[in-house]
Amino acid sequence: MRCIFVQWTAPYLKKDQSAGYNKEKMDEVSGFELLDYEIEFQKLSALKAKKHVGETVLYTDSRGLEYLSKVGLDKFYDEINTELLNNLDYDSVAGKYWTTGKSYIVSKIEPPFIFCDLDLYINSYVNEKEFKKYDLIHNQWELERSKFFIDDKLDSLNLSYSYKNMLYPNTSFLFINSKELQKEYWKLHKEIIEDKNFDPSDECLWLLADQGILGFAARKLKSKIGTLEKDIFISETDFNQTDLEYGSIPKYIPGNKNDHINLSYHHIWLTKKLIREDSKVREEFLKVTKGEINSFNKTSIL
């Protein structure tokens, strides 16, 4: 099976539109450039996908390929495709909708395939026969939180359809096996990023365009869905999970009605901020990650 990755560089040229970790990180670089720990976790992510999934394909653009070749990352993929993203004409909103490159590729290539974020590790073998029983597999359902809450704004958006009171499917890991789902996902994504009637500075919109609408499309189509996590992700505010007996919001709650898919994975996710800001954490992360990379038999993997 194919495992695909997406590295769209256009958002780096629109850093004035960025927010959160993206903005903080991009302030440290000039043009398209990866930080040292990003280079290493991208290498390890590709190696683990090659071992546990099969063929690895990176979708990037010419600017991305030039840089990745310079730092040696091009050697970590079986194939690199620049044609699709070179022809994607949404650079003007790339800083705000920085996942548009990912959404486009996930919508346009032939299924079935696995998509992984560049900072996600697949740590066990994929059961291809089992995966192909589903239209969609993602890692977990998540509750809309704080600035990402969208329900009170949905009526003002020019969407073909939407649903309130919806959980979001996290899209850092996806198995896609439905052309109908791909078509609906891209249709809704385009409707959001091309609509000029709402405030593009509203951060809830990029997450809706990345994750929320995938849930809408799957619900409309009644897609067969599996998830890597058994429970629903509720809160990122207290990872130490203290004082739960006094009403502190738990990280996960039961209620997921989808089949549980047995696959070991690790998403670096929010830890990237800590790695970037804490020099000791960064040093240790680089040491451990480089050690794991060196443990692979590169003559058989690369």
C-alpha positions in Angstrom: 0.0 0.0 0.0 1.1 3.6 -0.5 1.7 6.0 2.3 1.7 9.6 1.1 3.0 12.8 2.6 2.4 16.4 1.6 4.8 19.3 1.9 3.3 22.4 0.3 5.7 25.4 0.6 3.3 28.2 -0.4 2.3 28.9 3.3 5.9 29.9 4.0 5.6 32.8 1.6 2.5 34.0 3.3 3.7 33.9 6.9 1.9 37.2 7.6 -1.4 35.2 7.5 -0.2 32.5 9.8 -1.1 31.9 13.5 0.0 29.8 16.4 3.0 27.4 16.0 3.2 28.0 12.3 3.7 31.8 12.8 6.2 31.3 15.6 8.2 28.8 13.6 8.1 30.7 10.4 9.5 33.8 12.1 12.8 31.8 12.5 13.2 30.9 8.8 13.6 32.7 5.5 11.4 31.4 2.7 10.8 27.7 2.8 13.1 26.1 5.4 12.8 23.4 8.0 14.2 23.6 11.5 16.7 21.0 12.6 14.3 18.8 14.5 11.7 19.0 11.7 14.3 17.5 9.3 14.9 14.7 11.6 11.4 13.7 12.5 10.5 13.9 8.8 13.2 11.4 8.0 12.0 9.1 10.8 8.4 9.4 9.7 9.3 8.3 6.2 11.4 5.4 7.4 8.7 4.0 9.6 6.1 4.4 6.9 8.3 2.5 4.5 8.8 -0.3 7.0 5.2 -0.7 8.1 3.1 0.4 5.1 5.1 0.0 1.9 5.7 2.6 -0.9 6.3 6.2 0.3 5.3 9.1 -1.9 6.0 12.8 -1.1 3.9 15.4 -2.8 5.6 18.8 -2.9 6.3 21.6 -5.3 9.5 22.6 -7.2 10.6 24.9 -4.4 10.1 22.1 -1.9 12.0 19.6 -3.9 15.0 21.9 -4.4 15.3 22.5 -0.6 14.7 18.8 0.3 17.3 17.7 -2.1 19.7 20.2 -0.6 19.3 18.7 3.0 19.1 15.1 1.8 15.4 14.5 2.6 14.6 13.5 -1.0 16.4 10.2 -0.5 13.9 9.1 2.2 11.0 8.6 -0.3 10.4 6.1 -3.0 8.8 8.8 -5.2 8.5 12.6 -5.2 5.7 14.3 -7.2 5.8 18.0 -7.9 3.3 18.2 -10.7 0.1 18.4 -8.7 1.2 21.1 -6.2 3.0 23.1 -8.9 -0.5 23.5 -10.5 -2.4 24.3 -7.3 -3.5 27.9 -7.6 -4.3 28.9 -4.0 -1.1 30.6 -3.0 -2.9 33.8 -2.1 -4.6 32.1 0.9 -1.8 29.7 1.7 -0.8 31.2 5.0 -4.3 31.1 6.4 -5.4 27.8 4.8 -2.1 26.1 5.2 -3.5 22.6 4.9 -5.1 23.3 1.4 -2.2 21.5 -0.3 -2.8 18.4 1.9 -6.6 18.6 1.3 -6.0 18.9 -2.5 -3.7 15.9 -2.7 -5.9 13.7 -0.4 -8.8 14.6 -2.7 -7.2 14.0 -6.0 -5.0 10.9 -6.0 -6.3 7.4 -6.7 -7.5 5.5 -3.6 -6.8 3.5 -1.5 -3.9 5.1 0.3 -2.7 6.2 3.7 -1.9 9.8 4.4 0.4 10.8 7.3 1.4 14.2 8.6 5.1 14.7 8.4 5.4 14.5 12.2 3.5 11.2 12.6 5.2 7.8 13.1 3.5 4.6 12.2 5.0 2.1 14.7 3.3 -1.2 13.6 2.4 -3.0 10.4 -0.7 -2.0 8.5 -3.2 -4.8 7.9 -4.1 -3.9 4.3 -6.9 -6.4 4.0 -8.5 -5.2 7.1 -8.1 -1.5 6.2 -9.8 -2.0 2.8 -13.1 -2.9 4.6 -13.4 0.9 5.3 -14.1 4.1 3.3 -12.2 6.2 5.9 -9.9 5.5 8.8 -8.7 8.4 11.0 -6.9 8.5 14.3 -9.6 10.0 16.6 -12.8 12.1 16.9 -12.3 15.4 18.6 -14.5 17.9 20.3 -14.5 21.5 18.9 -12.7 23.6 21.5 -12.4 27.3 22.4 -11.4 29.4 19.3 -12.1 26.5 17.0 -15.8 26.3 17.9 -17.8 26.8 14.6 -21.4 26.0 15.3 -22.6 29.6 15.8 -21.0 30.6 12.4 -22.1 27.7 10.2 -25.3 29.4 9.0 -23.3 32.3 7.6 -21.0 30.1 5.5 -21.8 29.4 1.9 -21.6 25.6 2.2 -23.6 23.1 0.2 -24.4 21.3 3.5 -23.1 21.2 7.1 -24.0 19.7 10.5 -24.0 21.3 13.9 -23.0 19.5 17.1 -20.3 17.5 15.2 -17.1 16.0 16.4 -14.1 16.6 14.1 -12.1 13.7 12.6 -8.4 14.3 13.3 -6.6 14.2 9.9 -3.0 13.7 10.9 -3.5 10.1 9.8 -6.0 9.1 7.1 -6.8 6.0 5.2 -9.0 6.9 2.2 -10.8 4.3 0.1 -13.7 6.2 -1.4 -13.7 8.5 -4.5 -17.1 9.8 -3.5 -15.7 10.9 -0.1 -12.8 12.6 -1.8 -15.1 14.5 -4.2 -17.3 15.8 -1.4 -14.4 16.7 0.8 -12.7 18.9 -1.9 -16.0 20.5 -2.9 -16.6 21.7 0.6 -13.0 22.7 1.0 -13.2 24.9 -2.1 -16.4 26.5 -0.9 -14.7 27.7 2.3 -11.4 29.0 0.9 -13.1 30.7 -2.1 -15.9 32.4 -0.1 -15.1 36.1 0.4 -18.0 36.8 2.8 -16.4 35.9 6.1 -13.4 37.0 8.1 -10.3 35.0 7.0 -8.6 35.9 10.3 -11.0 33.6 12.2 -8.9 30.6 13.2 -11.8 28.2 13.3 -12.1 28.3 9.5 -8.8 26.6 8.7 -9.6 23.7 11.0 -13.1 23.4 9.6 -11.6 23.4 6.1 -9.1 20.7 7.1 -11.0 18.4 9.5 -14.6 19.5 10.1 -15.8 19.1 6.5 -14.4 15.6 6.2 -16.8 14.7 9.0 -19.6 16.4 7.2 -18.9 14.5 3.9 -18.6 11.2 5.7 -21.9 11.8 7.5 -23.7 12.7 4.3 -22.4 9.6 2.5 -22.8 7.3 5.5 -19.2 6.2 5.0 -17.9 3.1 6.8 -15.4 4.6 9.3 -12.7 3.2 11.6 -10.6 5.0 14.2 -7.2 4.3 15.7 -8.3 5.6 19.1 -11.2 3.9 21.0 -12.4 7.1 22.7 -13.2 10.7 21.9 -10.6 13.4 22.5 -12.0 16.2 24.6 -9.4 18.5 26.0 -5.8 19.6 25.4 -5.8 21.9 28.5 -4.5 19.5 31.1 -2.4 16.6 29.9 -1.4 15.8 33.4 -5.1 14.9 34.1 -5.1 16.2 37.7 -8.2 16.7 39.9 -10.5 14.6 37.7 -12.5 13.8 40.8 -13.3 17.5 41.2 -14.6 18.1 37.7 -11.4 18.7 35.7 -12.1 17.9 32.0 -10.7 14.5 31.0 -8.5 14.1 28.0 -10.7 11.3 26.6 -14.3 10.1 27.1 -16.0 7.0 25.8 -18.7 7.2 23.2 -17.0 6.4 19.9 -19.3 4.2 17.8 -16.8 3.4 15.1 -14.7 0.2 14.8 -11.4 0.4 16.6 -8.4 -0.2 14.3 -5.4 -1.7 15.9 -2.4 0.3 14.8 0.4 1.7 16.9 1.4 5.3 16.1 2.8 8.4 17.6 2.0 12.0 16.6 4.5 14.6 17.8 1.8 17.3 17.5 1.8 19.8 20.4 5.2 18.6 21.6 6.7 20.6 18.6 6.2 23.8 20.5 8.0 22.6 23.5 10.9 21.2 21.4 11.2 24.5 19.6 11.2 26.6 22.8 13.3 24.4 25.3 16.9 23.9 24.2 17.4 20.9 26.5 14.2 19.2 25.2 15.3 20.0 21.6 18.8 18.5 22.2 17.4 15.3 23.7 14.8 15.0 20.9 17.5 15.3 18.3 19.7 12.8 20.0 17.0 10.2 20.3 15.6 10.7 16.8 18.9 10.5 15.1 19.6 7.3 17.0 16.4 5.8 15.7 17.2 6.8 12.2 20.7 5.3 12.5 19.1 2.0 13.7 17.4 1.5 10.3 19.1 -0.6 7.7 19.2 2.2 5.2 20.4 -0.1 2.3 17.1 -1.9 2.5 14.8 1.0 3.4 16.0 3.8 1.2 
